[in-house]
Amino acid sequence: MINAMSSPSKIQSEHYAGDRYEALFRVSQAISAHRDPKKLFSVLAGELRNVIDFRFLSVLLYDEKTHTMRPYVLDNVVGELEEFALQGFTPEETMSWWVYQHQQPLVVPVVNQETRFPRMMAFLTAKEIQSVGSFPLTTSHRRLGGLSFGSEHKDAYSEDEVSFLSLVANQVAVAIDDALNFQASQQAQEALQRERDRLQLLLDVNNSVVSNLELREQLRAVSASVRRVMQCDVVSVDLPVDAEARQLRIYALDFPESKGLLKEESLVPTGCSPAGEVFRTGVPLVLQVDDPDAVESCQAHRIISEEGIKSGCMIPLIGRKGVLGVLALGSRREHAFKDDVDFLMQVAGQVGIAMDNALENRHHP
């Protein structure tokens, strides 16, 4: 109960403080409910706007490996501060670096009078930010970075508000630390599963080498397994039509969501196609379909483009007597195969053995 002798200003102050701590409680609940940072900070910004004056809220995390302050979340009313990430500030030019180093809040009551961070202050002044406060994001495990608020009004952050926002920063730090740990754990699990899938693929391909399947059936099975494990859209095995190898034929194809433009038995010229280049040179090729260097006049390129394929990877199938064909992968995602060439060369090596065996059995029934 509020003392009847309390002054109106004191009553108002206590009521406002109560609102803040109710907001802090709701922030704590939101942190428990949301792992996704965008959802979390949307809720956080909504709660804090009721009790704190700010034009923008930002979180910068320090990356030790690159010595950069990385924007984690930017929330603002009109979207003007999104270009912050494009400015290329060094850590030392930011308030977040200062609070990261000193582990205490930093308030700038009048932005255009602050001299320690001239480039940052100039940026904020241009965005009509007149005062700013930054708070360290730290848990019992590690330092993370800084949480900052900016206002269109001068001297927007009193001692009481600094104390309150310090508590908010503590809550946010725990949430970010938890999210980063969860994300790292998920990424580790996904990487482990990916390695298991790839080892299983190598085993499956190896088993197909000693199977009694006809060659085309072997290559269809391999294509389907490669597409599933590599999480791409299309896999084909392209073999030369004849000894002169002026054209390749799509001998085996796995393309469940094809528009019907790419089919088995389709011919691919070796003179102007990526697959033809790999067949001629024996060198793997990773490509973007919209690359300016791509041979757009080639019918094979047009078909791939019309099928919606944006990136590809071509691997030579090498046997005892040289290049036997091409293992071709395509994805509707860009840059889908930039780190996969070494693994796909292992797969292609097993496929090459299978083809050598099939050819040898064909010649010696």
C-alpha positions as a Python dict, from the first residue, in 0.01 Angstrom:
ca = {
    (1, 'M'): (0, 0, 0),
    (2, 'I'): (128, 349, -90),
    (3, 'N'): (181, 585, 207),
    (4, 'A'): (-80, 866, 205),
    (5, 'M'): (196, 1113, 285),
    (6, 'S'): (385, 1029, -30),
    (7, 'S'): (417, 1311, -278),
    (8, 'P'): (245, 1282, -619),
    (9, 'S'): (583, 1266, -792),
    (10, 'K'): (694, 984, -564),
    (11, 'I'): (369, 795, -618),
    (12, 'Q'): (405, 842, -992),
    (13, 'S'): (768, 728, -979),
    (14, 'E'): (680, 417, -778),
    (15, 'H'): (395, 335, -1015),
    (16, 'Y'): (627, 375, -1315),
    (17, 'A'): (887, 154, -1149),
    (18, 'G'): (618, -107, -1094),
    (19, 'D'): (535, -97, -1465),
    (20, 'R'): (899, -149, -1549),
    (21, 'Y'): (938, -453, -1333),
    (22, 'E'): (617, -599, -1467),
    (23, 'A'): (766, -548, -1811),
    (24, 'L'): (1088, -714, -1696),
    (25, 'F'): (886, -1010, -1568),
    (26, 'R'): (712, -1041, -1906),
    (27, 'V'): (1051, -1016, -2078),
    (28, 'S'): (1173, -1304, -1863),
    (29, 'Q'): (868, -1506, -1963),
    (30, 'A'): (927, -1425, -2330),
    (31, 'I'): (1286, -1541, -2302),
    (32, 'S'): (1167, -1875, -2169),
    (33, 'A'): (914, -1909, -2451),
    (34, 'H'): (1119, -1802, -2755),
    (35, 'R'): (1446, -1945, -2882),
    (36, 'D'): (1422, -1769, -3215),
    (37, 'P'): (1603, -1433, -3177),
    (38, 'K'): (1371, -1243, -3414),
    (39, 'K'): (1061, -1347, -3223),
    (40, 'L'): (1230, -1286, -2890),
    (41, 'F'): (1343, -934, -2973),
    (42, 'S'): (1010, -848, -3130),
    (43, 'V'): (845, -931, -2796),
    (44, 'L'): (1124, -761, -2602),
    (45, 'A'): (1095, -439, -2800),
    (46, 'G'): (718, -439, -2762),
    (47, 'E'): (735, -476, -2385),
    (48, 'L'): (1010, -219, -2335),
    (49, 'R'): (849, 46, -2552),
    (50, 'N'): (578, 77, -2286),
    (51, 'V'): (827, 180, -2018),
    (52, 'I'): (1145, 304, -2189),
    (53, 'D'): (1197, 574, -2449),
    (54, 'F'): (1396, 439, -2745),
    (55, 'R'): (1405, 479, -3120),
    (56, 'F'): (1620, 173, -3176),
    (57, 'L'): (1739, -136, -2994),
    (58, 'S'): (2047, -322, -3110),
    (59, 'V'): (2261, -614, -3004),
    (60, 'L'): (2622, -638, -3119),
    (61, 'L'): (2817, -955, -3041),
    (62, 'Y'): (3195, -964, -3044),
    (63, 'D'): (3353, -1225, -3269),
    (64, 'E'): (3703, -1301, -3142),
    (65, 'K'): (3807, -1489, -3456),
    (66, 'T'): (3741, -1196, -3688),
    (67, 'H'): (3772, -913, -3432),
    (68, 'T'): (3438, -767, -3538),
    (69, 'M'): (3121, -655, -3366),
    (70, 'R'): (2852, -859, -3539),
    (71, 'P'): (2493, -727, -3547),
    (72, 'Y'): (2272, -990, -3388),
    (73, 'V'): (1943, -800, -3375),
    (74, 'L'): (1838, -455, -3492),
    (75, 'D'): (1491, -332, -3404),
    (76, 'N'): (1378, 18, -3491),
    (77, 'V'): (1061, 199, -3581),
    (78, 'V'): (1131, 307, -3937),
    (79, 'G'): (1410, 74, -4041),
    (80, 'E'): (1672, 346, -4089),
    (81, 'L'): (1938, 180, -3875),
    (82, 'E'): (1952, -141, -4078),
    (83, 'E'): (2231, 15, -4281),
    (84, 'F'): (2447, 8, -3967),
    (85, 'A'): (2569, -338, -4066),
    (86, 'L'): (2700, -195, -4393),
    (87, 'Q'): (2915, 74, -4235),
    (88, 'G'): (3209, -152, -4148),
    (89, 'F'): (3271, -11, -3801),
    (90, 'T'): (3573, -152, -3623),
    (91, 'P'): (3500, -277, -3268),
    (92, 'E'): (3688, 17, -3118),
    (93, 'E'): (3452, 259, -3294),
    (94, 'T'): (3147, 121, -3112),
    (95, 'M'): (3006, 171, -2764),
    (96, 'S'): (2937, -203, -2750),
    (97, 'W'): (3311, -269, -2758),
    (98, 'W'): (3365, -25, -2472),
    (99, 'V'): (3105, -195, -2249),
    (100, 'Y'): (3239, -536, -2357),
    (101, 'Q'): (3585, -433, -2237),
    (102, 'H'): (3487, -238, -1923),
    (103, 'Q'): (3187, -447, -1818),
    (104, 'Q'): (2980, -149, -1711),
    (105, 'P'): (2703, 60, -1873),
    (106, 'L'): (2788, 360, -2085),
    (107, 'V'): (2541, 644, -2138),
    (108, 'V'): (2588, 931, -2381),
    (109, 'P'): (2330, 1198, -2286),
    (110, 'V'): (2404, 1420, -2589),
    (111, 'V'): (2531, 1237, -2895),
    (112, 'N'): (2676, 1534, -3081),
    (113, 'Q'): (2889, 1626, -2779),
    (114, 'E'): (3050, 1283, -2739),
    (115, 'T'): (3409, 1269, -2868),
    (116, 'R'): (3521, 913, -2794),
    (117, 'F'): (3337, 748, -3084),
    (118, 'P'): (3336, 1015, -3357),
    (119, 'R'): (3233, 798, -3649),
    (120, 'M'): (2958, 622, -3456),
    (121, 'M'): (2828, 950, -3316),
    (122, 'A'): (2822, 1103, -3664),
    (123, 'F'): (2620, 806, -3788),
    (124, 'L'): (2371, 836, -3501),
    (125, 'T'): (2345, 1214, -3540),
    (126, 'A'): (2261, 1168, -3907),
    (127, 'K'): (1977, 940, -3796),
    (128, 'E'): (1851, 1207, -3551),
    (129, 'I'): (1949, 1000, -3245),
    (130, 'Q'): (2029, 1243, -2963),
    (131, 'S'): (2112, 1014, -2669),
    (132, 'V'): (2218, 653, -2639),
    (133, 'G'): (2289, 394, -2372),
    (134, 'S'): (2489, 72, -2406),
    (135, 'F'): (2497, -219, -2161),
    (136, 'P'): (2731, -520, -2138),
    (137, 'L'): (2589, -858, -2232),
    (138, 'T'): (2764, -1102, -2000),
    (139, 'T'): (2678, -1435, -1842),
    (140, 'S'): (2861, -1643, -1583),
    (141, 'H'): (3018, -1830, -1876),
    (142, 'R'): (3138, -1556, -2107),
    (143, 'R'): (3124, -1203, -2239),
    (144, 'L'): (2906, -1163, -2546),
    (145, 'G'): (2884, -799, -2653),
    (146, 'G'): (2656, -503, -2593),
    (147, 'L'): (2286, -412, -2583),
    (148, 'S'): (2220, -53, -2694),
    (149, 'F'): (1923, 183, -2694),
    (150, 'G'): (1899, 512, -2879),
    (151, 'S'): (1649, 795, -2836),
    (152, 'E'): (1543, 1098, -3035),
    (153, 'H'): (1553, 1298, -2712),
    (154, 'K'): (1854, 1430, -2524),
    (155, 'D'): (1942, 1284, -2184),
    (156, 'A'): (1680, 1009, -2224),
    (157, 'Y'): (1830, 762, -1976),
    (158, 'S'): (1828, 847, -1603),
    (159, 'E'): (2008, 652, -1330),
    (160, 'D'): (1688, 459, -1256),
    (161, 'E'): (1648, 367, -1621),
    (162, 'V'): (2013, 264, -1643),
    (163, 'S'): (1962, 31, -1344),
    (164, 'F'): (1650, -115, -1504),
    (165, 'L'): (1811, -160, -1846),
    (166, 'S'): (2110, -330, -1680),
    (167, 'L'): (1869, -592, -1549),
    (168, 'V'): (1717, -623, -1896),
    (169, 'A'): (2067, -672, -2040),
    (170, 'N'): (2133, -952, -1790),
    (171, 'Q'): (1815, -1129, -1905),
    (172, 'V'): (1899, -1076, -2271),
    (173, 'A'): (2254, -1208, -2222),
    (174, 'V'): (2123, -1533, -2076),
    (175, 'A'): (1877, -1567, -2365),
    (176, 'I'): (2144, -1506, -2630),
    (177, 'D'): (2392, -1739, -2463),
    (178, 'D'): (2127, -2009, -2446),
    (179, 'A'): (2028, -1952, -2810),
    (180, 'L'): (2390, -1965, -2927),
    (181, 'N'): (2456, -2283, -2729),
    (182, 'F'): (2137, -2439, -2864),
    (183, 'Q'): (2228, -2333, -3216),
    (184, 'A'): (2581, -2471, -3180),
    (185, 'S'): (2444, -2798, -3042),
    (186, 'Q'): (2196, -2825, -3329),
    (187, 'Q'): (2467, -2751, -3584),
    (188, 'A'): (2692, -3016, -3430),
    (189, 'Q'): (2410, -3271, -3441),
    (190, 'E'): (2329, -3181, -3800),
    (191, 'A'): (2695, -3207, -3899),
    (192, 'L'): (2722, -3547, -3731),
    (193, 'Q'): (2408, -3671, -3906),
    (194, 'R'): (2540, -3537, -4236),
    (195, 'E'): (2864, -3730, -4189),
    (196, 'R'): (2671, -4046, -4105),
    (197, 'D'): (2457, -4004, -4415),
    (198, 'R'): (2765, -3956, -4629),
    (199, 'L'): (2937, -4261, -4488),
    (200, 'Q'): (2620, -4459, -4554),
    (201, 'L'): (2616, -4329, -4910),
    (202, 'L'): (2973, -4446, -4966),
    (203, 'L'): (2876, -4785, -4823),
    (204, 'D'): (2568, -4804, -5048),
    (205, 'V'): (2770, -4715, -5355),
    (206, 'N'): (3037, -4965, -5260),
    (207, 'N'): (2771, -5234, -5219),
    (208, 'S'): (2634, -5153, -5562),
    (209, 'V'): (2978, -5224, -5706),
    (210, 'V'): (2947, -5590, -5612),
    (211, 'S'): (2574, -5618, -5680),
    (212, 'N'): (2425, -5815, -5965),
    (213, 'L'): (2220, -5521, -6090),
    (214, 'E'): (2243, -5417, -6453),
    (215, 'L'): (2460, -5104, -6493),
    (216, 'R'): (2174, -4863, -6563),
    (217, 'E'): (1987, -4985, -6254),
    (218, 'Q'): (2303, -4947, -6047),
    (219, 'L'): (2350, -4590, -6166),
    (220, 'R'): (1984, -4504, -6107),
    (221, 'A'): (2013, -4632, -5751),
    (222, 'V'): (2335, -4437, -5698),
    (223, 'S'): (2178, -4120, -5841),
    (224, 'A'): (1881, -4148, -5604),
    (225, 'S'): (2108, -4203, -5303),
    (226, 'V'): (2334, -3911, -5394),
    (227, 'R'): (2035, -3677, -5439),
    (228, 'R'): (1891, -3775, -5101),
    (229, 'V'): (2215, -3738, -4906),
    (230, 'M'): (2328, -3420, -5081),
    (231, 'Q'): (1979, -3272, -5044),
    (232, 'C'): (1978, -3148, -5401),
    (233, 'D'): (1713, -3159, -5673),
    (234, 'V'): (1865, -3359, -5956),
    (235, 'V'): (2144, -3611, -6008),
    (236, 'S'): (2237, -3771, -6336),
    (237, 'V'): (2506, -3992, -6479),
    (238, 'D'): (2606, -3881, -6829),
    (239, 'L'): (2796, -4123, -7053),
    (240, 'P'): (2942, -4075, -7402),
    (241, 'V'): (2723, -4181, -7692),
    (242, 'D'): (3013, -4335, -7885),
    (243, 'A'): (3390, -4358, -7897),
    (244, 'E'): (3424, -4011, -8051),
    (245, 'A'): (3237, -3865, -7750),
    (246, 'R'): (3093, -3566, -7933),
    (247, 'Q'): (2783, -3603, -7720),
    (248, 'L'): (2694, -3735, -7379),
    (249, 'R'): (2370, -3916, -7305),
    (250, 'I'): (2186, -3890, -6974),
    (251, 'Y'): (2212, -4259, -6894),
    (252, 'A'): (2059, -4246, -6543),
    (253, 'L'): (1852, -3966, -6393),
    (254, 'D'): (1691, -3897, -6056),
    (255, 'F'): (1481, -3580, -6073),
    (256, 'P'): (1149, -3629, -5888),
    (257, 'E'): (1029, -3269, -5926),
    (258, 'S'): (1130, -3224, -6287),
    (259, 'K'): (912, -3018, -6519),
    (260, 'G'): (973, -3286, -6778),
    (261, 'L'): (1232, -3093, -6977),
    (262, 'L'): (1524, -3310, -6863),
    (263, 'K'): (1491, -3682, -6932),
    (264, 'E'): (1695, -3997, -6957),
    (265, 'E'): (1838, -4043, -7307),
    (266, 'S'): (1858, -3664, -7354),
    (267, 'L'): (2175, -3572, -7539),
    (268, 'V'): (2430, -3324, -7405),
    (269, 'P'): (2691, -3180, -7644),
    (270, 'T'): (3046, -3203, -7515),
    (271, 'G'): (3148, -2886, -7698),
    (272, 'C'): (2955, -2623, -7503),
    (273, 'S'): (2813, -2782, -7188),
    (274, 'P'): (2962, -2791, -6836),
    (275, 'A'): (2928, -3169, -6833),
    (276, 'G'): (3115, -3183, -7164),
    (277, 'E'): (3394, -2966, -7023),
    (278, 'V'): (3434, -3198, -6723),
    (279, 'F'): (3433, -3503, -6950),
    (280, 'R'): (3703, -3352, -7172),
    (281, 'T'): (3929, -3224, -6893),
    (282, 'G'): (3868, -3474, -6612),
    (283, 'V'): (3848, -3179, -6371),
    (284, 'P'): (3548, -3128, -6140),
    (285, 'L'): (3342, -2813, -6186),
    (286, 'V'): (3118, -2618, -5948),
    (287, 'L'): (2904, -2359, -6121),
    (288, 'Q'): (2622, -2109, -6092),
    (289, 'V'): (2372, -2138, -6375),
    (290, 'D'): (2336, -1759, -6398),
    (291, 'D'): (2715, -1709, -6414),
    (292, 'P'): (2798, -1459, -6692),
    (293, 'D'): (3062, -1702, -6820),
    (294, 'A'): (2804, -1978, -6872),
    (295, 'V'): (2738, -2072, -7234),
    (296, 'E'): (2379, -1955, -7254),
    (297, 'S'): (2349, -2045, -7621),
    (298, 'C'): (2384, -2413, -7535),
    (299, 'Q'): (2049, -2596, -7531),
    (300, 'A'): (2156, -2796, -7225),
    (301, 'H'): (2210, -2470, -7032),
    (302, 'R'): (1868, -2339, -7137),
    (303, 'I'): (1694, -2657, -7025),
    (304, 'I'): (1868, -2654, -6686),
    (305, 'S'): (1776, -2289, -6639),
    (306, 'E'): (1411, -2350, -6733),
    (307, 'E'): (1401, -2636, -6481),
    (308, 'G'): (1486, -2379, -6212),
    (309, 'I'): (1833, -2513, -6137),
    (310, 'K'): (2055, -2239, -5993),
    (311, 'S'): (2377, -2422, -5903),
    (312, 'G'): (2549, -2735, -6019),
    (313, 'C'): (2843, -2965, -5961),
    (314, 'M'): (3000, -3190, -6224),
    (315, 'I'): (3237, -3468, -6121),
    (316, 'P'): (3434, -3686, -6365),
    (317, 'L'): (3379, -4061, -6340),
    (318, 'I'): (3730, -4197, -6385),
    (319, 'G'): (3803, -4560, -6458),
    (320, 'R'): (4116, -4755, -6531),
    (321, 'K'): (4133, -4624, -6887),
    (322, 'G'): (4040, -4262, -6826),
    (323, 'V'): (3720, -4060, -6796),
    (324, 'L'): (3412, -4278, -6840),
    (325, 'G'): (3141, -4018, -6786),
    (326, 'V'): (3016, -3743, -6558),
    (327, 'L'): (2824, -3742, -6231),
    (328, 'A'): (2611, -3425, -6247),
    (329, 'L'): (2427, -3266, -5954),
    (330, 'G'): (2191, -2968, -5964),
    (331, 'S'): (2009, -2765, -5702),
    (332, 'R'): (1744, -2495, -5701),
    (333, 'R'): (1949, -2330, -5425),
    (334, 'E'): (2243, -2104, -5504),
    (335, 'H'): (2598, -2211, -5408),
    (336, 'A'): (2473, -2552, -5299),
    (337, 'F'): (2795, -2747, -5362),
    (338, 'K'): (3080, -2513, -5271),
    (339, 'D'): (3224, -2747, -5003),
    (340, 'D'): (3131, -3086, -5146),
    (341, 'V'): (3377, -3158, -5425),
    (342, 'D'): (3618, -3374, -5222),
    (343, 'F'): (3340, -3596, -5092),
    (344, 'L'): (3174, -3625, -5433),
    (345, 'M'): (3509, -3727, -5582),
    (346, 'Q'): (3509, -4021, -5338),
    (347, 'V'): (3158, -4116, -5451),
    (348, 'A'): (3259, -4082, -5816),
    (349, 'G'): (3561, -4305, -5755),
    (350, 'Q'): (3332, -4584, -5634),
    (351, 'V'): (3097, -4531, -5929),
    (352, 'G'): (3394, -4552, -6164),
    (353, 'I'): (3486, -4892, -6015),
    (354, 'A'): (3127, -5011, -6067),
    (355, 'M'): (3137, -4901, -6429),
    (356, 'D'): (3474, -5067, -6489),
    (357, 'N'): (3336, -5391, -6345),
    (358, 'A'): (3024, -5369, -6558),
    (359, 'L'): (3225, -5308, -6873),
    (360, 'E'): (3459, -5593, -6790),
    (361, 'N'): (3167, -5831, -6731),
    (362, 'R'): (3013, -5717, -7059),
    (363, 'H'): (3330, -5812, -7245),
    (364, 'H'): (3383, -6137, -7049),
    (365, 'P'): (3044, -6299, -6986),
}
